[in-house]
Structure formats: structure tokens, C-alpha cells
Amino acid sequence: MYFHEAQFNELFLSYKDKVYGFILLMVKDAVHAEELTQEVFLKLWLCRDTLQDVVNLQGYIFTIAKHKTLNHLRKVAYNEQLLKELSVHMKPVVNDVEETVIAKEYVQLLNDGLAQLSVQQRKIYEMSRQGGLTHDQIAAQLNISRNTVKNHLVKSLAFLRQYLLEHTTHASIILTFLLMA
């Protein structure tokens, strides 16, 4: 016996906002909270055949949410620690001339890549990365949905990463861009 799609949809509608709020309190980031909420319900969907046997469904759902969130936070902490360790062991840049040349090359490559984006993608990228606006602020200013902003930003970042990989000879430019995005 397992949950049918209609039953699962009811379960999803009943708990999605509560789970999202619970996760948001811990990760303090709306995008990550959204992704983790989706992961929770994906796990529930994948094990839907055993949900009928669960005595405390709400407790079960929030336990999954807690575990997904804690795993995410551990991964974030590990990545931050790794970046700190890498920065300690990296050779400091001594040559200001070389650094200036690399920085100019990065700016030029980024501008070349931006020129190849659609007008909407470029505008959203610039509002987000250079203007420091949130997805919600951009959506309000451009009168489009938040998801449309997110989709354009994801596509433009993916394109720019690939563009830099294909057009640069300095690994530090790529590393800088990947860390900034």
C-alpha cells in the first residue's frame, strides 16, 4: 500500500510551507531553503510506498527536513573551511603588474561574455551582481516573476562560467569568477 499521487499532493500542500519555514529558520537563505524543501518532498515521494506505515507523519517529515538541513549546513561549513585552508596555502601574489594585467583580462573577458547574453539576461545579471539587488527586487523592478529572474541568472552564470573556461589562460580568473558566483 502506498500514497497515490492525489494523496501525495495533499500531503505536499499541507506541509510545504511549514517545512520551508522550518528550513529557512536554520539556513537563513531562501534559495537554499527552497531547494532543501524540494529535496525533502522528493525523498518522501521516493519512499511513498512506506508512508502508510508511518505513525507520526509530521514528525517523520520534519525529521527528514532536519537531516537534509544539517547535511547542507555541514557541507557549507566544510566548503568554507576548505576555502580558508586553500587561501592559507596559496602563494601570495607578489607581482602587482601581473595581477593588474590578469584583472584587466578578467574584466575584458567578462564584458565580452556579457555582450553575448540576451538583453534580459545581461540586465538581470548586472542588477544582481553589480547592483546587489535580490531576486525579489529585480522581479519587482522588471515586472517579472522571481522564478524568471532566477532562471535568467542561472543561465547567464552557466554561460559566463563556460565562456571564461573556454577563453582564458589564467586559472586565477576562473577561480575568482567561480567563487564570486
C-alpha positions as CSV (number, residue, x, y, z in Angstrom):
1,M,0.0,0.0,0.0
2,Y,1.4,3.4,-0.9
3,F,0.3,7.0,-1.3
4,H,-1.3,7.7,-4.6
5,E,-0.4,11.0,-6.5
6,A,-3.5,12.8,-5.2
7,Q,-2.8,11.8,-1.6
8,F,0.8,12.9,-2.0
9,N,-0.3,16.2,-3.5
10,E,-2.5,16.8,-0.4
11,L,0.5,16.0,1.8
12,F,2.7,18.3,-0.1
13,L,0.2,21.2,0.0
14,S,-0.4,20.7,3.7
15,Y,3.3,20.7,4.7
16,K,5.3,22.6,2.1
17,D,5.1,26.0,3.7
18,K,5.7,24.6,7.2
19,V,8.8,22.6,6.0
20,Y,10.1,25.6,4.1
21,G,9.7,27.9,7.1
22,F,11.4,25.4,9.4
23,I,14.4,25.0,7.0
24,L,14.6,28.8,6.4
25,L,15.0,29.4,10.1
26,M,18.1,27.2,10.0
27,V,19.8,28.1,6.7
28,K,18.7,31.7,6.6
29,D,18.7,31.7,2.8
30,A,15.5,31.5,0.7
31,V,17.1,29.8,-2.3
32,H,18.7,27.0,-0.3
33,A,15.6,26.6,1.8
34,E,13.5,26.2,-1.4
35,E,16.0,23.6,-2.7
36,L,16.1,21.7,0.6
37,T,12.3,21.7,0.8
38,Q,12.2,20.1,-2.7
39,E,14.7,17.5,-1.6
40,V,12.5,16.6,1.5
41,F,9.5,16.1,-0.7
42,L,11.4,14.2,-3.3
43,K,12.6,11.8,-0.6
44,L,9.0,11.5,0.6
45,W,7.9,10.7,-3.0
46,L,10.6,8.1,-3.4
47,C,9.6,6.3,-0.3
48,R,5.8,6.9,-0.6
49,D,5.1,3.2,-0.5
50,T,6.2,3.2,3.2
51,L,4.3,6.3,4.3
52,Q,1.2,4.4,5.2
53,D,3.2,2.7,7.9
54,V,4.4,5.9,9.5
55,V,2.7,6.5,12.8
56,N,3.7,10.2,13.2
57,L,3.8,11.6,9.7
58,Q,4.5,15.2,10.7
59,G,7.4,14.0,12.9
60,Y,8.7,11.9,10.1
61,I,8.6,14.8,7.6
62,F,10.3,17.2,9.9
63,T,13.0,14.6,10.8
64,I,13.8,14.3,7.1
65,A,13.9,18.1,6.9
66,K,16.2,18.4,9.9
67,H,18.6,15.8,8.5
68,K,18.6,17.4,5.0
69,T,19.3,20.8,6.5
70,L,22.0,19.6,8.9
71,N,23.7,17.8,6.0
72,H,23.6,21.0,4.0
73,L,25.0,23.1,6.8
74,R,27.8,20.6,7.3
75,K,28.6,20.8,3.6
76,V,28.6,24.6,3.6
77,A,30.9,24.7,6.7
78,Y,33.2,22.2,5.1
79,N,33.4,24.2,1.9
80,E,34.1,27.4,3.9
81,Q,36.9,25.6,5.8
82,L,38.4,24.2,2.6
83,L,38.5,27.7,1.1
84,K,40.2,29.1,4.2
85,E,42.8,26.3,4.1
86,L,43.4,26.8,0.4
87,S,43.9,30.6,0.9
88,V,46.4,29.9,3.6
89,H,48.5,27.6,1.4
90,M,48.3,29.6,-1.8
91,K,51.3,31.6,-2.8
92,P,50.7,35.3,-2.2
93,V,50.7,37.3,-5.4
94,V,53.8,39.5,-5.4
95,N,53.8,40.8,-8.9
96,D,51.4,43.8,-9.0
97,V,51.9,44.3,-12.7
98,E,50.9,40.7,-13.4
99,E,47.9,41.0,-11.1
100,T,46.8,44.2,-12.8
101,V,47.1,42.5,-16.3
102,I,45.1,39.5,-15.1
103,A,42.4,41.7,-13.5
104,K,42.1,43.7,-16.8
105,E,41.9,40.5,-18.8
106,Y,39.2,39.2,-16.4
107,V,37.1,42.4,-16.8
108,Q,37.5,42.3,-20.6
109,L,36.6,38.6,-20.8
110,L,33.6,39.1,-18.5
111,N,32.4,42.1,-20.6
112,D,32.9,40.0,-23.8
113,G,30.8,37.2,-22.3
114,L,28.1,39.7,-21.1
115,A,27.8,41.1,-24.6
116,Q,26.8,37.6,-25.8
117,L,24.0,37.3,-23.3
118,S,20.4,38.3,-24.2
119,V,19.4,41.8,-23.2
120,Q,17.2,40.5,-20.4
121,Q,19.9,38.1,-19.1
122,R,22.5,40.8,-19.1
123,K,20.2,43.3,-17.4
124,I,19.3,40.8,-14.7
125,Y,23.0,39.7,-14.2
126,E,24.1,43.3,-13.8
127,M,21.2,44.2,-11.4
128,S,22.1,41.1,-9.3
129,R,25.9,41.0,-9.4
130,Q,26.8,44.6,-9.9
131,G,23.8,46.3,-8.4
132,G,23.5,43.9,-5.4
133,L,19.7,43.5,-5.8
134,T,17.9,40.4,-4.6
135,H,15.8,38.3,-6.9
136,D,12.6,39.8,-5.5
137,Q,13.8,43.4,-6.0
138,I,14.8,42.6,-9.6
139,A,11.5,40.9,-10.3
140,A,9.6,43.9,-8.9
141,Q,11.6,46.4,-11.0
142,L,11.3,44.4,-14.2
143,N,7.7,43.3,-13.5
144,I,8.5,39.6,-14.0
145,S,8.3,36.6,-11.7
146,R,11.0,35.8,-9.2
147,N,11.5,32.4,-10.9
148,T,12.0,34.1,-14.2
149,V,14.8,36.2,-12.6
150,K,16.3,33.1,-11.1
151,N,16.2,31.2,-14.4
152,H,17.8,34.0,-16.3
153,L,20.5,34.4,-13.7
154,V,21.3,30.6,-13.6
155,K,21.5,30.5,-17.4
156,S,23.7,33.6,-17.6
157,L,26.1,32.4,-14.9
158,A,26.4,29.0,-16.5
159,F,27.1,30.6,-19.8
160,L,29.7,33.0,-18.3
161,R,31.5,30.2,-16.5
162,Q,31.8,28.2,-19.7
163,Y,32.8,31.3,-21.7
164,L,35.6,32.0,-19.2
165,L,36.8,28.4,-19.2
166,E,37.0,28.5,-23.0
167,H,38.6,31.9,-23.4
168,T,41.1,32.3,-20.6
169,T,44.6,31.2,-19.9
170,H,44.8,32.2,-16.3
171,A,43.3,29.7,-13.8
172,S,43.0,32.5,-11.2
173,I,40.4,34.3,-13.4
174,I,38.2,31.2,-13.4
175,L,38.7,30.6,-9.7
176,T,37.8,34.2,-8.9
177,F,34.6,34.0,-11.0
178,L,33.5,30.7,-9.6
179,L,34.0,31.9,-6.1
180,M,32.1,35.2,-6.8
181,A,29.1,33.4,-8.5
